[in-house]
Amino acid sequence: MNIGEAAARAGMGAKTIRYYESVGLIAAAPRGGNGYRDYGMAEVQTLRFIHRARSLGFSVADIAGLLALYRDKKRASHDVKSMAERHIAEIERKIAELRTMQETLLDLAHRCHGDARPDCPILADFAGEG
């Protein structure tokens, strides 16, 4: 199948597939006699794997590690779980950071009168005046 069909089956764009080829997540597809890339179901499955991992926020580097584990039939599942747990910890750190940002902005917005006056605690805080 051509790149457009593979992209549709994997739920991503053709440019994304080319990117994943360029960073080595997938091997460059062989080209048919017409010069177009020729993808099989194995490549589509790998693309779906990558798409799902990306949708869960894994980095390209982490996905490369996950793909290596996926392909290694002698893998230990604890290696996969360890990667997932590290990613969960990173997500939790980001959530905590976002909550702190939200609380700060909620406080600043609450202190701002939001009227015609030029005084603005939000801008004053950003400028380090508050």
N, C-alpha and C positions, 0 to 999 in steps of 0.2 A: 504494500500500500504506500501511497505517497505521503509526504510530510503533513499535508493538510488533513488527510483522513486519519493519520496516526494522532495528530494533534486533537482532532475532534473526539476520537475514542478515548484519549487520555485526559480530556477536559482542560486543555491548555492551548496556547497559541503556537504557531510554527516558530516564531521568533524565540519563544521560551525553549523550545526543543533545541534550536541552534545554539542558544546560550548554554544549555546543559551539555551539549556536545563540546563546546569551546572550553568549558571548565573541567571536562573529563568525567562528569557523572555518568554519561552514557557514551559508548563508542560511536564514532561517526558511522552512520548507516552506509552500507554499500550502495553504489549507484548502479541503476539499471542501464540497459543499453541506450535508453533515452536521456541519460545523464541525470535523472532525478534520483533523489534518495529513495531507497526501497526499505520500508520498515515491515517487520513481522510482528506477530502477536507477543513474542518475548520482549521486544522493545517497548511495545505498548504497555505491557505489564510493568516493566521497569519505570516507565514514565508515570503510570498511575501510582506506583509506590512513591516516587519522588513527589508527585503532586500532593499526595496525602500527607507525607512528612512535612512538606512546606506549609500545608494548611494548618499544621499543628505547631508551626513556628521554628522548626529545626533549621539550622544554618546549612549552607551547601556543604561545609566541611563535615558537619555531623551526619548529613545524609550520605556522604561518601562512606563514612564509617558504618552506618546502618546498612548500606547496600553491601558492603564487604561482609558484614555479619550475615545478612540475608543469603548471600551466595555461598557462604561457608557452612556446609551441612554438618560439620563437626563443631560448630559454634556452641558455646555455653550460653544458655538463656540469661544467666546472671550478667553477662556482658551487655546484653541488650537492655535488660532492666536497669543496669547501672547508668547507661546513657539516658534512658528515659527519666530516671530519678534526678540526674544532674540537670536535665532540661526543666523538670518540674520545679526544682529549686530556683532556677533562673527566672522562670515565669512568676513564682511567688515573690522574688525580689523585685521584679518589674511591677507587679501588682501593688506591692507596698509603696514603691516609689510613686506610682500613679495616684494612690490614695492620699499620700502626703501632698502631692501637687493639687489634688482636688480640694483637700481641706484648706490649703493656703488660699487658693483662688476663691473658694466659697467665703472665707473670712474677709478677704479683700473686697469682694463684690458686695458683701453685707455692709461693710463700712463705707462704701461709696454711695453718695446720695443719688447719683444718677439724674441730676437735674441740670439746670442751666449754669450753675456755678462752675468756675474753672478748677476748683479744688478737687483733686482725685486721689484718694488713698492708694489706688491701684498703681497709678503712674509714679506716685511718690515712693512706694515700696520698690518698684522696679529700678528707680533712680538711686535707691539706697537712702532716701530721705525719711522714710517712715519708721 
